């Protein structure tokens, strides 16, 4: 039954439902069931290719097609059939096995095949691989593309505004000027590193039986190299095998995956708050949609809601991801079921991240740089040149340069005239004095433009 988004318990499936459509076939109940079916079928196919199991003959071309179609043609109706079976079995993974048995039908080749369905498996063998495939698919197909799109926008803005002087603020106070492009380039550089770390997280899987020792496998086929068979199977699915586990894969890689996303999200939160502040200072205006309302009572307002939305959703994602990282690697003895209910929330956490990246990208697209406001702030801050003047004084051996500039500037209004009067009194080479007199706050940006264009 279709549930109206107006009745959804979570905004991921309610207010923001359209923003997470790319995640539905991955993390939904349907997605989990589909990946479980894939694991069971691929394991059966893998066993049939192993010569160490003579009772299981190699699959005919027809049977290969039958099994492939179970995966390739898997539908919502199929998922519903598995849920119907589960209503009787009260076991979700066993229901998948029974569904595959149904789809295989009967025949001389079929019975032996059915006997090897779920061979040597515990439910966690199927589930840990299914979740690994879900998180790998989400990373490659949804999350990284959103990250790259956001990065491309930030990089383009960094280069576009590479030369636009902007007043820095440290501790909220005026500081040496930078450029708008350089500040955006800083974000790009941080995101690049975080994105690369996330991309490189090794996604692992285990397929070694009830408590991780191949107990049933070794008794049934003692001459088979089950560790090699397991490794081949796991790697055939694009995962890295973990040979040392209890009943469950210990989820250490899942913690790494979650923490990598937390670090990425934290950088975005930092960016959103900074841009929010720059909007407040008037450095940015926002493109106005004619029929939008910024306040229910104050008609003039155009709020930076996209960055606020992004920050809030990033916080939600981080809260969940942090819990995953702290909880999932902890299990009582060989296993308990606390991981199972937590893993079902992967989609919500990734959903909040995807919503946030889209909001941040939308917000960046609405920004309009207010050159006049930015340059006016820079031009009014002649005190920032105190750093430059005292540094040149150090070069030429003038005693106590910092203290002299501190006396001139700290807590006092500094003007072009007062600074030039001070420079004129310095005993330094004429060429250096002229260079300082020609310096303005707008020109005092160091290598900022170069760094911004290099990103």
Residue pairs with C-beta under 8 A, 6 or more apart in sequence:
3 13
5 13
5 14
5 15
5 17
6 14
7 14
8 14
8 17
10 348
12 20
12 347
12 348
12 351
12 352
12 355
13 20
16 313
16 351
16 355
19 354
19 355
19 358
20 351
20 354
20 355
22 141
22 142
22 354
23 138
23 142
23 347
23 350
23 351
23 354
24 30
24 31
25 31
25 34
26 134
26 137
26 138
26 141
26 142
26 347
27 134
27 138
27 346
27 347
27 348
27 350
27 351
28 347
29 79
29 83
30 76
30 79
31 134
31 347
32 130
32 131
32 134
32 344
33 79
33 82
33 83
33 92
33 96
34 74
34 79
35 129
35 130
35 131
35 133
35 134
36 92
36 93
36 96
36 126
36 127
36 130
37 70
37 71
37 74
37 78
37 82
37 96
37 99
37 100
38 71
38 130
38 133
39 125
39 126
39 129
39 130
39 133
39 237
40 96
40 97
40 100
40 117
40 118
40 126
41 67
41 68
41 70
41 71
41 100
42 71
42 233
42 236
42 237
43 118
43 119
43 121
43 207
43 233
44 67
44 100
44 113
44 116
44 117
44 119
45 59
45 64
45 67
46 229
46 232
46 233
46 236
47 53
47 56
47 116
47 119
47 229
48 56
48 57
48 58
48 59
48 113
48 116
49 58
50 56
50 224
50 229
52 221
52 223
52 224
52 225
52 229
53 116
53 221
53 224
55 112
56 112
56 113
56 116
57 109
57 112
59 67
59 113
60 109
63 109
63 113
66 103
66 104
70 100
70 103
78 99
81 99
81 102
82 92
82 95
82 96
82 99
83 95
85 95
85 98
85 99
86 92
86 94
86 95
89 95
89 98
91 123
92 123
93 123
93 126
93 127
94 123
96 126
97 117
97 118
100 117
101 114
101 117
104 110
104 113
104 114
118 126
120 209
120 214
120 216
120 217
120 220
120 226
121 207
121 209
122 209
122 210
122 247
124 206
124 247
124 248
124 249
124 335
125 206
125 207
125 208
125 209
127 340
127 343
128 205
128 206
128 248
128 249
129 205
129 207
129 234
129 237
129 239
131 254
131 343
131 346
132 203
132 204
132 205
132 239
132 249
133 237
133 238
133 239
134 346
135 203
135 254
135 257
135 346
136 203
136 238
136 239
138 346
138 350
139 198
139 199
139 203
139 257
142 350
142 354
143 198
143 261
143 350
143 353
143 354
144 195
144 198
144 199
146 353
146 354
146 357
146 358
146 361
147 191
147 195
147 198
147 264
147 357
148 195
149 357
149 361
150 191
150 357
150 360
150 361
150 364
151 188
151 191
151 192
151 195
153 361
153 364
153 365
154 184
154 187
154 188
154 191
154 364
155 185
155 188
155 455
157 181
157 184
157 364
158 181
158 182
158 184
158 185
158 188
158 452
158 455
159 181
159 452
159 453
159 455
160 181
161 179
161 180
161 181
161 184
161 369
161 452
162 179
162 181
162 182
162 185
162 448
162 449
162 452
162 453
163 179
163 181
163 449
163 452
164 179
164 180
164 181
164 369
164 371
164 374
165 177
165 178
165 179
165 374
165 375
165 378
165 441
165 442
165 443
165 445
166 177
166 178
166 179
166 180
166 183
166 283
166 374
166 377
166 378
167 174
167 175
167 177
167 178
167 374
167 377
167 378
167 381
167 384
167 441
168 174
168 175
168 176
168 177
168 178
169 175
174 381
174 383
174 384
175 384
176 384
176 387
176 444
176 446
177 378
177 381
177 384
177 441
177 442
177 444
177 445
177 448
178 445
178 448
179 445
179 448
179 449
179 452
180 283
180 369
180 374
181 448
181 449
181 452
181 453
182 445
182 448
182 449
182 451
182 452
183 274
184 452
185 451
185 452
185 454
185 455
187 267
187 270
187 271
188 455
189 455
190 267
191 264
191 267
191 268
194 260
194 263
194 264
194 267
195 264
197 260
197 263
198 257
198 260
198 261
198 264
201 253
201 256
201 257
201 260
202 240
202 253
202 256
203 239
203 240
203 253
203 257
204 239
204 240
204 241
204 242
204 249
204 253
205 234
205 237
205 239
205 240
205 241
205 242
205 249
206 212
206 230
206 234
206 241
206 242
206 243
206 245
206 248
206 249
207 230
207 233
207 234
207 241
208 214
208 226
208 227
208 230
208 243
208 245
209 215
209 216
209 217
210 216
210 247
211 246
211 247
211 334
212 244
212 245
212 246
212 247
212 334
214 226
214 227
214 230
217 224
217 226
218 226
227 243
230 241
230 243
231 241
231 243
234 240
234 241
235 241
242 249
242 250
242 253
246 331
246 333
246 334
246 335
247 334
247 335
248 331
248 334
248 335
248 339
250 329
250 331
251 328
251 329
251 339
252 329
254 324
254 325
254 328
254 329
255 324
255 325
255 326
255 328
255 329
256 325
258 321
258 322
258 324
258 325
258 349
259 321
259 322
259 325
261 317
261 321
261 349
261 350
261 353
262 318
262 321
262 322
262 325
265 314
265 317
265 318
265 321
265 353
265 356
266 314
266 318
268 310
268 314
268 356
268 357
268 360
269 311
269 314
269 315
269 318
271 360
272 307
272 308
272 310
272 311
272 314
272 360
272 363
273 307
273 311
275 284
275 304
275 307
275 363
275 364
275 367
276 304
276 307
276 308
276 311
278 284
279 286
279 304
279 307
279 367
280 304
281 373
281 377
282 370
282 373
283 369
283 370
283 373
283 374
283 377
284 367
284 368
284 369
284 370
285 302
285 367
285 368
285 369
285 370
286 302
286 304
286 366
286 367
286 368
287 365
287 366
287 367
287 368
288 302
294 300
294 301
294 302
294 303
295 301
295 303
304 363
305 363
306 359
306 360
306 362
306 363
306 366
307 359
307 360
307 363
309 355
309 356
309 359
310 356
310 357
310 359
310 360
310 363
311 356
313 352
313 353
313 355
313 356
313 359
314 352
314 353
314 356
316 349
316 352
317 349
317 350
317 352
317 353
317 356
320 345
320 348
320 349
320 352
321 349
323 342
324 342
324 345
324 346
324 349
327 338
327 339
327 342
328 339
328 342
328 343
331 338
331 339
375 442
378 441
378 442
379 440
379 441
379 442
381 441
382 414
382 415
382 416
382 418
382 419
382 441
383 409
383 414
384 441
384 444
385 419
385 436
385 439
385 440
385 441
385 444
386 405
386 406
386 408
386 409
386 414
386 419
388 436
388 439
388 444
389 401
389 405
389 419
389 422
389 423
389 426
389 436
390 401
390 402
390 404
390 405
391 401
392 428
392 432
392 436
393 401
393 404
393 405
393 426
393 428
394 401
396 427
396 428
396 429
396 432
398 404
398 426
398 427
398 428
405 422
408 414
408 418
408 419
408 422
420 437
423 433
423 436
423 437
424 433
424 437
426 433
